[in-house]
Amino acid sequence: MEGSFVVTPWQVEGKIDYAALEKQFGIKDLDRGLIERIEKHTKVLHPFIRRRIVFAQRELGWLLDEYEKGNNFYLYTGIAPSGGMHIGHLLPFMLTKWFQEKFGAEVYIQIPDEEKFLFHSFKGDAKLPLEEYHNLAENAALNIAALGFDPKKTKIFIDTDYAKTLYKQAVRVASRITFSTVKDAFGMDNSANIGWIFYTSMQAVPAFLKSVEVGHNVPCLIPLGVDQDVHFRVARDVMGKLGYYKPAILHSKFLPGLQGDDKMSQSSDNKTGVIFLDDSEETVFKKVGMALTGQQATAELQKKYGGDPDRCMVCQYYKFLFEPDDIKLEKIFDAERNGTILAGEHKKDLATRINRFLKEHRDRVAETKKQIDRFMVTD
């Protein structure tokens, strides 16, 4: 059906209407009033917030109320790797790091090595043993820590290494969630393995774990990709029944694939639209060279009629990550609209910026590797 789309933690398909998604998920717009309240404390806004890449929220107003009363919040986010990390994976962590810096907040980062193992086992297409998912989780932890988190205020944990701590709390969550609720929320049927059914209880735990540790309620803010919201739609009421605050949530849009997919995805059959963190310079130039643009079919037509930056993946990559200056970004968009820039030079500049970004990130990874134990917590 035209206009239809699917957004779940395991599947993103179709042309996403984010306004419709807000209604479908029951989340609220990140409105001007809330943005101004953030800016009051941070002085400047993260580009993701200014540019509406972070577009929706749950109970952010309540969280800011608590903060202004002196009840400091902590942050929780995570990733469940099923392969190598790509640049789209970094977005929620970049935003989380910014909140840590601006509010001096602690950060809990959960890396479940079991989620994709359980899901793919259920689907009957498991290609990796659990041990390999654990290796992927360790690699993800290193790439996340390398973004510049404060090791004194950051805890990163892999589920099977922190299971004693997490499981005790997860069973309390699980005791309040029925199978019918999980089936309805995640589209499961009776063939789902019991590990996958249980998993959302594990993902809920870090949203109140700080409160358990200190013995009193601590507000929690979760920056996430909007596809992960369903886990907390299921778990939020349970947290209230257990006596803990429900977490506030910030929802981000997806970094699109270079060829126009609404989400850059490592599970896509077409990897040419995905920039992995270990891609070579040559590979980046090749992939960006095949990117979808909003330009006309020929250079002559582009110069005459101009293009559409909203349809151009090159422009969108500048918007998401590769041009932090809003004035310069608008000039790039204007050049696309009025036909004064052509696809070749446009793509060459973006590929150069991406390669610079990847090199700097890899340099930080090499340095972070020497101190990764300062971030990791285990039982």
QUIBEL-V289767 format. One record per backbone hydrogen bond with DSSP energy under -1.0 kcal/mol. NH is the residue of the N-H (numbers start at 1). CO is the residue of the C=O. If there is no record, write none. Layout:
# QUIBEL-V289767
nh-><NH;NH>
co-><CO;CO>
This chain:
# QUIBEL-V289767
nh-><4;6;8;13;21;22;23;24;25;26;27;28;30;31;35;36;37;38;39;40;41;42;43;44;49;50;51;52;53;54;55;56;57;58;63;64;65;66;67;68;70;71;72;74;75;76;77;79;87;89;90;94;95;96;97;98;99;100;101;102;103;104;107;108;109;110;111;118;119;120;121;122;123;125;133;134;135;136;137;138;139;140;141;142;143;144;145;146;147;148;153;155;156;157;159;161;162;166;167;170;171;173;174;175;176;177;182;183;184;185;186;187;192;197;198;199;201;202;203;204;207;208;209;212;213;214;215;221;222;224;226;228;229;231;233;234;235;236;239;240;241;242;243;244;248;249;250;251;252;253;257;258;260;264;274;277;279;284;285;286;287;288;289;291;292;302;303;304;305;306;307;308;311;313;316;317;318;319;320;321;322;323;329;330;331;332;333;334;335;336;337;338;340;341;346;347;348;349;350;351;352;353;354;355;356;357;358;359;360;361;362;363;364;365;366;367;368;369;370;371;374;375;376;377;379>
co-><1;13;11;6;17;18;19;20;21;22;22;57;55;29;31;32;33;34;35;36;38;38;39;42;46;46;47;49;48;48;251;251;28;249;59;60;61;62;63;64;67;66;70;219;106;221;108;110;275;86;87;90;91;92;93;94;95;96;97;98;99;100;153;75;155;77;157;114;115;116;117;118;119;120;129;130;131;132;133;134;135;136;137;138;139;140;141;142;144;145;150;107;375;109;111;158;158;162;163;166;167;169;170;171;173;174;178;179;180;181;182;183;189;193;194;195;198;199;199;200;204;205;205;208;209;210;211;74;248;250;252;225;226;228;229;230;231;232;235;236;237;238;240;239;220;58;222;56;224;53;261;273;257;255;271;85;276;280;281;282;283;284;285;288;258;298;299;300;301;302;336;294;308;292;312;313;314;315;316;317;317;318;325;326;327;328;329;330;331;332;333;334;335;335;342;343;344;345;346;347;348;349;350;351;352;353;354;355;356;357;358;359;360;361;362;363;364;365;367;368;371;372;372;156;161>
